[in-house]
Amino acid sequence: PQHKCRTQKGCPANHYTFRIVSGAANVVGPYICFEDEVLMSNVKNNIGRGLNIALVNGTNGQLLKVGSFDMYSG
């Protein structure tokens, strides 16, 4: 069966489904999916070098902000 964010198994009721995939150097970018909606990816062109973070409201699941922190250049 298909589960949200292409996870291997579904989440219990009253829980959010998410999937985070790390990138590989500058070859493959990171990927963040939340409740079957892609928040960050190469395709959306909203990722950066370093730590990529998506801020989501824990009560209603609304995306608040995405951003990245470049840990290499400071």
Buried (B, 14 or more C-beta within 10 A) or exposed (E): EEEBBEBEEEBEEEEEBBBBBEBEEEEEBBBBBBBBEBBBBEEEEBBBBBEBBBEBEEEEEEBEEBEBEEEEEE
